[in-house]
């Protein structure tokens, strides 16, 4: 059937000389993979088309949807809410790659989810509009937000501590008082905590480790080392 929906690009891999297989989180059908022909040729038109499939690009698509198929086909595609800074500012591009790598790991069989989709749309806007001071906090809020929409966020720091103590074999240390206050500031007050870059980096590492514990395992995160350096 023909289906019109919005989507968020997660990633793509090269396929043959001129084509790609692109993974898109669609609003109507969840995660779908698309075979897209001819977007890697040397023509000027193709170069414009490949720009549509960069990390976190928001699309309006018309697709030939078949539930039994592993690869879907696009009939029409256009960019909506185009971003300028995410593809051109190095720090923001690295954060986008990190976000997409996490999403690729945790949404591999994701069905349609309006709450998750709305959260990602908001996160993309936040990253695009963030100033230099706020940008390093976007990955932290992204992990916290994923914990919330996926049901992993404890109702209190005490509950978080109890979960960590119950999984002491993970080797994950309990958060410091300063980290507890920072998480409270982010979640409850929706403000940036007063922390230096080292403290912020430690907070990010702690929250990511907690998320990995909650989700089971994320495996190797290739973009993590670059991101940690950017958070300094």
QUITAJO-V684779 format. One record per backbone hydrogen bond with DSSP energy under -0.5 kcal/mol. NH is the residue of the N-H (numbers start at 1). CO is the residue of the C=O. Records with the same first field share a line. If there is no record, write none. Layout:
NH->CO / CO
This chain:
3->63
5->61
7->59
8->25
9->57
10->23
11->23
13->21
15->19
19->15
20->36
21->13
22->20 / 34
23->11
24->22 / 32
25->8
26->24 / 30
27->6
30->26
31->110
32->24
33->70
34->22
35->72
36->20 / 34
37->35
39->18
40->18
41->38
47->43
48->44
49->45
50->46
51->47
52->49
53->50
54->51
56->9
57->54
59->7
60->78
61->5 / 59
62->76
63->3
64->73
65->1 / 63
69->66
72->33
73->64
75->62
76->62
78->60
80->58
88->84 / 85
89->85
90->88
93->89
94->90
95->91
96->92
97->93
98->94
99->95
100->96
101->97
102->98
103->99
104->100
105->101
106->102
107->103
110->107
117->113
118->114
119->115
120->116
121->117
122->118
123->119
124->120
125->121
126->122
127->123
128->124
129->125
130->126
135->131
136->132
137->134
138->134 / 135
141->137
142->138
143->139
144->140
145->141
146->142
147->143
148->144
149->145
150->146
151->148
152->147
153->147
154->152
160->156
161->157
162->158
163->159
164->160
165->161
166->162
167->163 / 164
168->165
170->167
171->168
173->171
180->176
181->177
182->178
183->179
184->180
185->181
186->182
187->183
188->184
189->184
190->185
191->185
195->193
200->196
201->197
202->198
203->199
204->200
205->201
206->202
207->203
208->204
209->205
210->206
211->207
212->208
213->209
214->210
215->211
216->212
222->220
224->221
227->223
228->224
229->225
230->226
231->227
232->229
